[in-house]
Each structure stands twice: as structure tokens, then as C-alpha cells.
Amino acid sequence: MRTPWLLALFLLASCVTADAPAPEAVRELAPTGKLRAAINFGNPVLARKEPFGGVSIDLARELARRLGVPLHFVTYDAAGKVSADAKNDLWDIAFLARDPERAKDIEFTDAYVIIEGGYMVPSGSPIKKIEDVDRQGVRIAVGRGSAYDLYLSREIKRATLVRAPTSPAAIELFAKDGLEVAAGVKQPLVVYARTHPGVRVLEGRFMAIEQAVATPRGRALGARYLREFIDEMKASGFVAAALERSGQKDAALAP
């Protein structure tokens, strides 16, 4: 017997279906004859190397299937490096957090997953809550060009941001240099804190990170199809199932 939520997903899926892509949209999304999908392994909520998988990888495979083209993964270790290549014709779609700075060169779909940005501090730190972080003398380790780096660059007024090349490297920098705070996607911080008793993750979040699919600007028909595709993937339960398969129970399906 179907549970009520499964029945609701089935009914929603029957109402939201992306049309078959127009040939023009296929050409915009796969101008080389294959879909080049940028995958950021710096965010394990979305993708991981071992075992290879994750919600962004599942979405890329399904999109390539619908477009009827081969799929080629272009891999990165940091989101900032992905967005920096937006104008270099190295990828056709990417899985990135929505941000106004990135939107100058990239068109985004609506969010498909929402994750939290959090802070980690030494266990003995006087910093007890999110609001305590933005103070003189506080150094915050961040991954250069990440969504939370872009956000904190606008919001932090007194503390100092100390940038590492990637998000995992920001945690290493925090530990090695004895910085007061590490900022990042909350799930990896929680995982790190479980095996490092000298640190703790603050309650709450400093931002909601809206993960979306992106394509370089100038591909209007392709961007429109991507938006319809993501709407369907959420409504049909595809995204929720992909998150469950990859064990990401703390990531929230975007409305």
C-alpha cells in the first residue's frame, strides 16, 4: 500500500513534466555534441569521488539521457574554480549555489537542494553562537570563491576572512594555524567534529545555501529547458531519491 507522501509525489509528478527538448535547446546545452557537466567534489553533499555518485551526478546523467547526447564530466575540487571557468567554454552545465556575483556570468535554475552554512570553533572558544563570530580579532577560514565566501564577503564587517584554495583546505587551515572559526557547508563540519574532539560546530546557520543548476549566459533556450527539467526532477521525487541514495539525510529538498 502506498504511503500518503509517496502518493502525493506521484500525483505531483503527473502534473509537472518537462517537454521534450527542442533541437535548439539541445544545441545550446551541448554545443560540442556532448553534455559537459562540471562536478565539484569539494561539496560532498552533492558529489563524491569514492564511491562515485551523488545528486548532481544523477541529475547530469538524467539530463544527458533526455538530451540524447553523451555525458562528459569536468571535475573540480572547489566551487570557486567552477564559476571562474564560466566564460572559458569548459563546461555546459554546473551544479552551484545561487549567488548574485556568480549570476553576472551564469544563468541559474531555481534551487533543487538547500543546505546550511555553519561555523566550527575550538571547543574552548568563547564564541557560543552565530552572532558572536563577527568581532574584531576573529579570523574565519573559508574556501576561496565558495558560496559562503561570497556571502560572508558582503556580510562580515569586523572579523577577517582567511581564504584557502578549497573548502576542505579551509578546515585544514583552521586547524593548522589555530584560527578562531572555520566556515563551510555544515554537514562536512559536523562530520569533522565527530572525529576531532577539540572542536565543536555552532548551533544554527549563518546562511541557507541554495544549490541550483547553472549554464553560461547567452543560452536562453537551454536555460529555459534546464529550469523546466529541475522543476520536474523535484516534483517527481527524483532529487529526493538521489539524496537518499547518497546518504544525505540532512540536505533539504528545495520547494
VMD Tcl script that draws the C-alpha trace (Angstrom):
set ca {
  {0.00 0.00 0.00}
  {1.36 3.45 -0.95}
  {2.19 5.80 1.89}
  {0.49 9.24 1.68}
  {3.72 11.06 0.83}
  {4.56 8.64 -1.99}
  {1.08 9.10 -3.41}
  {1.50 12.89 -3.20}
  {4.79 12.68 -5.09}
  {3.18 10.51 -7.75}
  {0.33 12.97 -8.25}
  {2.72 15.91 -8.41}
  {4.92 14.15 -10.92}
  {1.93 13.51 -13.17}
  {1.29 17.27 -13.30}
  {4.85 18.55 -13.84}
  {6.69 17.17 -16.85}
  {9.38 18.89 -18.88}
  {8.60 18.88 -22.60}
  {10.99 17.09 -24.93}
  {13.88 19.49 -25.54}
  {13.75 21.47 -28.76}
  {16.72 20.89 -31.10}
  {17.82 24.49 -30.48}
  {17.90 23.89 -26.72}
  {19.94 20.70 -27.22}
  {22.45 22.63 -29.36}
  {22.78 25.32 -26.68}
  {23.24 22.84 -23.85}
  {25.56 20.52 -25.79}
  {27.24 22.66 -28.47}
  {30.12 20.18 -28.87}
  {27.77 17.23 -29.32}
  {28.17 16.09 -25.71}
  {26.98 17.46 -22.39}
  {29.97 18.73 -20.40}
  {28.90 18.71 -16.74}
  {31.07 20.44 -14.15}
  {31.16 18.45 -10.91}
  {32.56 19.93 -7.69}
  {33.94 17.27 -5.37}
  {34.60 19.97 -2.76}
  {30.96 19.68 -1.63}
  {30.31 16.05 -0.60}
  {26.60 16.76 -0.14}
  {26.32 17.00 -3.95}
  {29.05 14.70 -5.29}
  {31.81 12.39 -4.13}
  {34.71 10.61 -5.80}
  {34.62 7.39 -3.80}
  {32.23 5.81 -4.35}
  {31.47 7.95 -7.39}
  {27.98 9.37 -7.08}
  {25.68 12.00 -5.64}
  {22.63 14.02 -6.56}
  {24.42 16.29 -9.05}
  {25.89 13.29 -10.87}
  {22.46 11.62 -11.03}
  {20.91 14.82 -12.42}
  {23.64 15.18 -15.05}
  {23.10 11.60 -16.22}
  {19.34 12.05 -16.48}
  {19.70 15.35 -18.35}
  {22.14 13.83 -20.87}
  {19.73 10.94 -21.41}
  {16.88 13.34 -22.17}
  {19.00 15.45 -24.49}
  {20.13 12.29 -26.28}
  {23.84 13.15 -26.09}
  {26.91 11.59 -24.44}
  {27.88 12.85 -20.99}
  {31.36 14.12 -20.10}
  {32.23 15.06 -16.52}
  {34.57 18.02 -15.92}
  {35.72 17.67 -12.31}
  {36.81 20.34 -9.83}
  {37.82 20.48 -6.18}
  {36.20 23.86 -5.43}
  {33.05 25.71 -6.46}
  {35.01 28.92 -6.97}
  {37.06 27.22 -9.68}
  {33.87 26.06 -11.41}
  {32.38 29.55 -11.52}
  {35.71 31.03 -12.64}
  {35.51 28.86 -15.78}
  {32.02 30.04 -16.71}
  {33.36 32.15 -19.60}
  {36.09 29.72 -20.68}
  {33.86 27.26 -22.61}
  {34.97 24.31 -20.47}
  {31.53 23.21 -19.25}
  {27.90 23.42 -20.37}
  {26.14 22.87 -17.05}
  {27.33 23.12 -13.48}
  {25.91 22.49 -10.02}
  {26.48 25.64 -7.99}
  {24.92 27.68 -5.23}
  {22.93 30.66 -6.45}
  {24.69 33.97 -5.80}
  {24.33 37.45 -7.33}
  {28.07 37.68 -8.02}
  {28.05 34.42 -9.98}
  {24.85 35.43 -11.79}
  {26.83 38.01 -13.78}
  {28.18 35.20 -15.97}
  {25.78 32.34 -15.21}
  {22.06 31.65 -15.51}
  {20.59 29.60 -12.68}
  {17.58 27.35 -12.29}
  {15.57 27.50 -9.11}
  {17.24 25.68 -6.22}
  {16.86 21.92 -6.08}
  {18.59 21.39 -2.70}
  {19.06 23.72 0.25}
  {21.96 23.15 2.63}
  {23.24 25.17 5.58}
  {26.32 27.28 6.03}
  {27.75 26.81 9.50}
  {30.64 27.71 11.78}
  {33.10 25.47 13.65}
  {35.22 26.72 16.57}
  {37.70 25.24 19.07}
  {35.95 23.53 21.97}
  {37.20 26.12 24.46}
  {36.29 29.12 22.33}
  {34.31 31.96 23.96}
  {32.24 32.08 20.76}
  {28.95 30.46 21.69}
  {26.53 31.47 18.93}
  {26.42 32.62 15.32}
  {26.09 36.28 16.29}
  {29.37 36.15 18.26}
  {31.53 35.47 15.18}
  {31.65 38.91 13.55}
  {34.03 40.57 16.02}
  {37.41 42.26 15.85}
  {40.28 39.78 16.12}
  {38.25 36.81 14.85}
  {39.74 35.06 11.81}
  {37.40 32.93 9.71}
  {38.78 30.23 7.41}
  {36.80 29.95 4.14}
  {37.17 28.21 0.79}
  {38.02 30.81 -1.83}
  {35.12 31.62 -4.18}
  {32.65 29.34 -2.39}
  {29.05 30.47 -1.96}
  {29.64 31.15 1.71}
  {32.85 33.09 0.94}
  {30.88 35.34 -1.44}
  {28.12 35.76 1.14}
  {30.44 36.44 4.08}
  {32.46 38.90 1.98}
  {29.32 41.01 1.82}
  {28.08 40.44 5.36}
  {31.11 40.29 7.67}
  {32.07 43.76 8.95}
  {34.57 43.23 11.80}
  {36.07 39.74 11.56}
  {38.69 38.80 8.95}
  {38.22 36.20 6.23}
  {41.25 33.97 5.62}
  {40.94 32.14 2.30}
  {42.14 28.65 1.42}
  {42.10 27.22 -2.14}
  {39.21 24.81 -1.40}
  {36.63 24.15 1.29}
  {38.43 21.06 2.69}
  {41.65 23.10 2.74}
  {39.86 25.76 4.79}
  {39.30 23.22 7.56}
  {42.98 22.24 7.40}
  {43.98 25.91 7.57}
  {41.72 26.46 10.59}
  {43.36 23.55 12.43}
  {46.96 24.20 11.36}
  {47.04 27.96 12.01}
  {44.81 27.96 15.09}
  {42.19 30.25 13.57}
  {39.16 31.22 15.64}
  {36.47 29.98 13.20}
  {36.05 27.73 10.18}
  {33.09 28.46 7.90}
  {31.62 25.99 5.45}
  {28.83 23.68 4.44}
  {27.53 22.46 7.78}
  {27.44 18.71 7.06}
  {31.21 18.30 6.45}
  {31.93 20.42 9.53}
  {29.74 18.14 11.64}
  {31.48 15.05 10.23}
  {34.90 16.56 11.02}
  {33.88 17.48 14.57}
  {32.77 13.90 15.30}
  {36.35 12.67 14.95}
  {38.11 15.74 16.35}
  {37.09 16.30 19.98}
  {38.94 19.63 20.14}
  {36.31 21.41 18.05}
  {32.55 22.00 18.03}
  {30.01 23.23 15.49}
  {27.82 26.17 16.49}
  {24.06 25.71 16.64}
  {22.09 27.18 13.76}
  {23.30 28.53 10.43}
  {24.60 31.82 9.08}
  {23.06 31.25 5.63}
  {20.91 28.93 3.56}
  {22.86 27.76 0.52}
  {20.56 27.29 -2.49}
  {22.07 24.70 -4.80}
  {20.95 25.06 -8.42}
  {21.92 24.04 -11.94}
  {23.77 26.65 -13.95}
  {24.64 27.28 -17.58}
  {26.76 30.09 -19.04}
  {24.83 33.21 -20.04}
  {23.78 33.52 -23.67}
  {21.97 30.16 -23.81}
  {18.39 31.34 -23.29}
  {16.61 28.29 -24.71}
  {18.92 25.92 -22.89}
  {18.46 27.78 -19.62}
  {14.68 27.65 -20.03}
  {14.75 23.89 -20.56}
  {17.02 23.47 -17.53}
  {14.52 25.32 -15.35}
  {11.67 23.06 -16.54}
  {13.86 19.98 -16.05}
  {14.72 20.87 -12.45}
  {11.08 21.63 -11.62}
  {10.18 18.15 -12.82}
  {13.07 16.45 -11.02}
  {11.92 17.97 -7.73}
  {8.22 17.29 -8.23}
  {8.72 13.71 -9.40}
  {10.76 12.71 -6.35}
  {13.96 12.19 -8.39}
  {16.01 14.65 -6.31}
  {14.70 13.28 -3.00}
  {15.54 9.72 -4.07}
  {19.04 10.75 -5.20}
  {19.72 12.40 -1.84}
  {18.55 9.30 -0.02}
  {20.74 7.01 -2.15}
  {23.80 9.11 -1.38}
  {23.02 9.20 2.35}
  {22.47 12.97 2.52}
  {19.60 12.96 5.00}
  {20.36 16.45 6.34}
  {20.06 18.18 2.95}
  {16.62 19.66 2.35}
  {14.72 19.34 -0.91}
  {14.06 22.86 -2.17}
  {10.38 23.85 -2.51}
}
mol new
graphics top color blue
foreach p $ca { graphics top sphere $p radius 0.5 }
foreach p [lrange $ca 0 end-1] q [lrange $ca 1 end] { graphics top cylinder $p $q radius 0.2 }
display resetview
